[in-house]
């Protein structure tokens, strides 16, 4: 029971339940649909690694200024071999995330001890990592790559094998390219080296390696992404100035607090254990733990300010900080008597799973999305442009599997439809999870009419007045 591999296998088994379900669960379906959409387009040769594309770009090519599509590129190869299946993205993320947890365990075992490593790894497994490691999105994937790089750097310091540092450089670069906040996972490395015997040569090599790893990151996010924005004006992220970010998060104090007190572990007990770890680290003068949390918190605060109001409203922004909080939680449990430590661990795990189990469930109302593509195939070709009432959420366009426009209900008027028709739009997909009865009708021929779906052919006028 004290073998971390047992717990990792147990987690994988739990995560494999309903792994084939479409991205329609309660939390962050839009991000999964967007990730799968870009990967799907890459798999059919629509867009490229340097020019990732989306389906709701309207009359433009749909080039999106997103993170570098490492996850999406790997997933696109899966689509080519196995077809477009929802489980591929989930499984890819799960496998990489499991590797990240094991690397995290090995890191803490190296710099602290095996008992601390065990409790910290369990804390990470049952944090918000539990649900986000089975979603088709690059958050835990990117942090896992950086954690693996961290471990390889540690290995290089021990065995001097250049293969370790070269692979670490590659993984660090790919991880931060996948999502730039993932760099948070490497922040503690220089601080932990203080307590180890590190030569000047090793220090220089680590500095050069980190610099080399960050060159592609700088080029992509600060040179290439502005170019992509200028091409099609489809940015995925909207960085704030530090002052504007401060003002925006100030409007959501409760949500900000809940990110740390609840969403990090989906457990209030988890936060209490984290606070206990901080208190004990101060009391026992564990400077390695204190410096790690301090440095990581400063970097995290910078990202919070750059993100602004998006941070308190989206729990997955806590993913890069979860390993640091798990390290502190694990320290508290490792310094607690075994009987009490395992009792607290079990209660924490039960509370966390109880608060995350809904992520396995898909609402019956969402099942309408599952038939959208087959309905679309009945009346149109894949090349036909459409408009749908999905708003800024890519979910509807992803399931219809067509290109075109996704607008809010209030934006779709008769004049708008005529304008889009002149721009080459041929069909309007009007979807209502609560039924389409309350949605306005338009004087175009309905080629499909069902309780939750109407499809208008914009090229044909209706016979009704």
Secondary structure as GFF3:
##gff-version 3
##sequence-region A 1 465
A	DSSP	alpha_helix	4	16	.	.	.	ID=ss1
A	DSSP	alpha_helix	29	43	.	.	.	ID=ss2
A	DSSP	alpha_helix	70	82	.	.	.	ID=ss3
A	DSSP	alpha_helix	86	111	.	.	.	ID=ss4
A	DSSP	alpha_helix	114	125	.	.	.	ID=ss5
A	DSSP	alpha_helix	129	132	.	.	.	ID=ss6
A	DSSP	alpha_helix	139	159	.	.	.	ID=ss7
A	DSSP	alpha_helix	162	178	.	.	.	ID=ss8
A	DSSP	three_ten_helix	180	186	.	.	.	ID=ss9
A	DSSP	alpha_helix	188	192	.	.	.	ID=ss10
A	DSSP	three_ten_helix	193	195	.	.	.	ID=ss11
A	DSSP	alpha_helix	200	219	.	.	.	ID=ss12
A	DSSP	pi_helix	220	224	.	.	.	ID=ss13
A	DSSP	alpha_helix	225	232	.	.	.	ID=ss14
A	DSSP	alpha_helix	242	250	.	.	.	ID=ss15
A	DSSP	alpha_helix	253	258	.	.	.	ID=ss16
A	DSSP	pi_helix	259	263	.	.	.	ID=ss17
A	DSSP	alpha_helix	268	283	.	.	.	ID=ss18
A	DSSP	alpha_helix	287	307	.	.	.	ID=ss19
A	DSSP	alpha_helix	309	313	.	.	.	ID=ss20
A	DSSP	three_ten_helix	315	318	.	.	.	ID=ss21
A	DSSP	alpha_helix	319	334	.	.	.	ID=ss22
A	DSSP	alpha_helix	338	354	.	.	.	ID=ss23
A	DSSP	three_ten_helix	357	360	.	.	.	ID=ss24
A	DSSP	three_ten_helix	364	371	.	.	.	ID=ss25
A	DSSP	alpha_helix	372	379	.	.	.	ID=ss26
A	DSSP	beta_strand	385	388	.	.	.	ID=ss27
A	DSSP	alpha_helix	395	400	.	.	.	ID=ss28
A	DSSP	beta_strand	403	406	.	.	.	ID=ss29
A	DSSP	three_ten_helix	409	411	.	.	.	ID=ss30
A	DSSP	alpha_helix	414	422	.	.	.	ID=ss31
A	DSSP	beta_strand	425	431	.	.	.	ID=ss32
A	DSSP	beta_strand	444	450	.	.	.	ID=ss33
A	DSSP	beta_strand	453	461	.	.	.	ID=ss34
###
